Amino acid sequence: MTERMTGGEALARSVLAHGVDTVFGLPGGQTYGLFDALAQHERPVEVINSRHEQGVAYMALGYAASTGRPGVFSVVPGPGVLNAGSALVTAYATNSRVLCLAGQVPSQHIDQGWGMLHEIHDQLGILRRLTKWAERIPSGGDAPEMVAEAFRQLHTGRALPVALEMSPDVMEGDCEVALLEPASSYEMSAPDPDAVKEAARILGSARNPIIIAGGGALDAGAELKRVAEMLQAPVAANFNAKGVVDERHYLGINLPAAHALWADADAVLAVGTRFTEPELEWGLDDGLPVVRLEADDSAFDRGRAPPVAGGAGAGAGLTDLADSLEGVNRKRESRKKELLGLKRRFQKDFERNNAPQLAVLNVVRDELPEDGFLVDEVTQMAYTSWFAFPSYRARHYISSNFQGNLGYGYPTALGVQAAHRGRKVVAFAGDGGFLYAGAEMATAKRHGLNVVVIVFSNDGYGNVRRDQAQRYSGRVFASGLTNPDFKAMAESFGLEAWRARTPEELRKALREALKADAPGLIEMPVSEMPSPWPYILLPRVR
């Protein structure tokens, strides 16, 4: 059965039919038809606007990264799409299900070079390079099927961003549309039974197995823990998967601790990870068989081909692996005493060698509830948090992964808060990165997004400045900054604001900020900190 409606209504109704309850977006001339349809939809949908396209795109990323569900944003074509680009590549890096709904110029003028408003050449090609899949919706009648395919792409294979674009004439024009019911489930590749048996044989016979987990394991924490306990294998999560095994559990270790165990490991299970640090930095040899569980088969084209490559989702692969281990797993003593001792040793090392950062991180961990979220940023504090901030739950520590982009943290945290009203969300930012997106304080105030951002200010791009001084005989250049009064700036936006100069003052301010249940900012002036990089760039050991 068909109904007559605009293309914008067909797009809106098709997207919302897939359970979307929040759309982040900046309306513009080419997308009015979509936003009008959202405003008139029979089921209320929250539309959160921002002060910059990067803001809505990062908010969609925060929504997706913290829930595992699709985060949806809409921007105008051309500059709007390009402004959103940094968030799209970050969604790609973090395996996040983000859907970009982009406007276009009128259909007859696409790629014609007439200089239409917001026109750029080959926008669809650009989107295809930033996402897993991108298409143009040529008519309103095509919207239901193309939206269904977008959601299929989001939920099958590796979780990555996708995009759809629609021209304003299509959005505004009427046509007959046959709406579709969304799929009730999506099929993933089944694990290869022979590969699983071989994986079980390798891992089950190992004396010192170790597990490396990445973002592809985020929704398979229970299955991962079951396998880890069967193998007595410590689980080291990269910073995109912190908390996939509670770091209070003796098997939940950080990457420096995993590096310390690497030379003696005799088998590796890599789950949902590019496996970059172990393969390119720590070293592999013929005495270290690698079993990889990865939804993206193309990952096996990089680096050394593993002995077993199961192209399946982490949950299904780990379940089958655990079942296969039942009959072939060797008996091992508990490694609880050994691993707890290792973790204590590294904690003492961190507190000795990175004392200023640890004093702050310990305060944040103490004050942030167990179900609260921390969103990092490219700062000295965040670098240290990768290995020294214990995370208790998957998707509660949100990172930009290998993109490492300034300006990411605060708007991403706003998206996390939009998805988790009533939960506590803390964002880290440096004085350099915060002003990339500081105007989003207005967004926080307008939409009641009660994030508390801690701005570490040192009047410069601190990591750059230290690198320059170390590499160029003390010379530093283009890395100094002139800052506003961040506390006064936040107050001018209507936020609660504090200034904390010591960890004790930070504890008091953060406690008050989290209790206030309102958007807040804490400025914390800091001096140069000890480098965290010796715990991140770890040497080859085999």
Buried (B, 14 or more C-beta within 10 A) or exposed (E): EEEEBBBBBBBBBBBBBBEBBBBBBBBBEBBBBBBBBBEEBEEEBEBBBBBBBBBBBBBBBBBBBBBBBBBBBBBBBBBBBBBBBBBBBBBBBBBBBBBBBBBBBBBEBBBEEEEBBBBBEEBBEBBBEBBBBBBBBBBBBBBBEBBBBBBBBBBBBBBBBBBBBBBBBBBBBEBEBEBBEBEEEEEBBBBBEEBBBBBBBBBBBBEBBBBBBBBBBBBBBEBBBBBBBBBBBBBBBBBBBBBBBBBEBBBBBBBBBBBBBBEEBBBBBBBBBBBBBBBEBBBBEEEBBBBBBBBBBEBBEEBEEBBBBBBBBBBBBBBBBBEBBEEEBEEBEEBEEBBEEBBEEBBEBBBEBBEBBBBBBBBBBEBBEEEBBBBBBBBBBBBBBBBBBBBBBBBBBBBBBBBBBBBBBBBBBBBBBBBBEEBBBBBBBBBBBBBBBBBBBBBBBBBEBBBBBBBBBBBBBBBBBBBBBEEEEEEBEEBEBEBEEBBEBBBEBBBBBBBBEEBEBBBBBBEBBBEEEBBBBBBBBBEEBBBBEEBBEBEEBE
